[in-house]
């Protein structure tokens, strides 16, 4: 099965978002931390960012999650939304994931 290549821009967006998130007070954090997401039974933006930084490719299942996250927030804009999208690789990577899923994942 094909895998989606994680672009350098996606890695940079994820790394920058993690660093920015660390520098903000907790009340201004964007994206869910790993423990908070686990309690809600969903994937964490922080966890996804760490995966994108360390991986060169992601599976169709992970690409579907990235695409779904992007689709949910693609028409929204605020500092928290932008930070959250960057944890998931950024807008360009989200669009790439949507296209990849449509062409390669059944």
RODO-2510 file (C-alpha; in nm, 4 decimals, decimal comma):
residues 106
     n   res          X          Y          Z
     1     x     0,0000     0,0000     0,0000
     2     x     0,1201     0,3493    -0,0808
     3     x     0,2338     0,5905     0,1871
     4     x     0,2188     0,9686     0,1941
     5     x     0,5576     1,1400     0,1951
     6     x     0,5981     1,3887     0,4784
     7     x     0,7360     1,7049     0,3214
     8     x     1,0110     1,9122     0,4770
     9     x     0,7634     2,2000     0,5021
    10     x     0,5281     1,9790     0,7052
    11     x     0,8144     1,8832     0,9377
    12     x     0,9132     2,2482     0,9800
    13     x     0,5522     2,3557     1,0449
    14     x     0,5109     2,0823     1,3073
    15     x     0,8422     2,1619     1,4777
    16     x     0,7743     2,5367     1,4809
    17     x     0,4231     2,4789     1,6201
    18     x     0,5577     2,2609     1,9024
    19     x     0,8173     2,5243     1,9903
    20     x     0,5622     2,8057     1,9784
    21     x     0,3175     2,6045     2,1895
    22     x     0,5847     2,5527     2,4560
    23     x     0,6527     2,9261     2,4771
    24     x     0,2864     3,0190     2,5315
    25     x     0,1083     3,0193     2,8660
    26     x    -0,1082     2,7089     2,9130
    27     x    -0,4284     2,9113     2,8614
    28     x    -0,3105     3,0045     2,5093
    29     x    -0,2020     2,6544     2,3997
    30     x    -0,3437     2,5343     2,0711
    31     x    -0,4036     2,1704     1,9916
    32     x    -0,4568     1,9004     2,2489
    33     x    -0,1769     1,7547     2,4528
    34     x    -0,1296     1,3782     2,4400
    35     x    -0,2949     1,3087     2,7786
    36     x    -0,5931     1,5360     2,7143
    37     x    -0,6520     1,3768     2,3732
    38     x    -0,6243     1,0274     2,5206
    39     x    -0,8963     1,1124     2,7741
    40     x    -1,1191     1,2245     2,4858
    41     x    -1,0344     0,9198     2,2742
    42     x    -0,8887     1,1210     1,9860
    43     x    -0,5490     1,1840     1,8287
    44     x    -0,3374     1,4607     1,9777
    45     x    -0,1988     1,7432     1,7663
    46     x     0,1184     1,7231     1,9743
    47     x     0,1453     1,3508     1,9043
    48     x     0,0819     1,4032     1,5329
    49     x     0,3486     1,6757     1,5190
    50     x     0,6038     1,4439     1,6805
    51     x     0,5140     1,1694     1,4311
    52     x     0,5535     1,4022     1,1318
    53     x     0,8890     1,5299     1,2565
    54     x     1,0369     1,1810     1,2982
    55     x     0,8785     1,0072     0,9954
    56     x     0,9437     1,0322     0,6229
    57     x     0,6095     0,8735     0,5335
    58     x     0,2712     0,8100     0,6944
    59     x     0,0177     0,5351     0,6292
    60     x    -0,3161     0,5758     0,4541
    61     x    -0,4906     0,5595     0,7921
    62     x    -0,2793     0,8462     0,9248
    63     x    -0,3187     1,0393     0,5984
    64     x    -0,6975     1,0010     0,6339
    65     x    -0,6811     1,1507     0,9840
    66     x    -0,4653     1,4418     0,8640
    67     x    -0,7043     1,5007     0,5727
    68     x    -1,0109     1,4887     0,8006
    69     x    -0,8507     1,7319     1,0464
    70     x    -0,7616     1,9687     0,7628
    71     x    -1,1144     1,9461     0,6145
    72     x    -1,2671     2,0369     0,9527
    73     x    -1,0618     2,3540     0,9883
    74     x    -0,9737     2,4606     0,6333
    75     x    -1,2235     2,7494     0,6268
    76     x    -1,1424     2,8805     0,9739
    77     x    -0,8725     3,1227     1,0744
    78     x    -0,7525     3,2263     1,4169
    79     x    -0,4182     3,1951     1,5939
    80     x    -0,5341     2,8742     1,7680
    81     x    -0,6612     2,7214     1,4426
    82     x    -0,3410     2,8093     1,2568
    83     x    -0,1299     2,6652     1,5386
    84     x    -0,3389     2,3491     1,5468
    85     x    -0,3150     2,3056     1,1687
    86     x     0,0607     2,3520     1,1890
    87     x     0,0821     2,0727     1,4474
    88     x    -0,0764     1,8535     1,1790
    89     x     0,1755     1,9654     0,9135
    90     x     0,0183     2,2915     0,7958
    91     x    -0,2387     2,3819     0,5332
    92     x    -0,0313     2,2704     0,2333
    93     x     0,0265     1,9276     0,3867
    94     x    -0,3448     1,9023     0,4681
    95     x    -0,4345     1,9685     0,1040
    96     x    -0,1727     1,7152    -0,0042
    97     x    -0,3212     1,4584     0,2362
    98     x    -0,6731     1,5129     0,0983
    99     x    -0,5509     1,4598    -0,2592
   100     x    -0,3433     1,1552    -0,1595
   101     x    -0,6353     0,9916     0,0230
   102     x    -0,8701     1,0414    -0,2731
   103     x    -0,6188     0,8862    -0,5132
   104     x    -0,4639     0,6096    -0,3025
   105     x    -0,6668     0,5069     0,0023
   106     x    -0,9796     0,3003    -0,0235
***
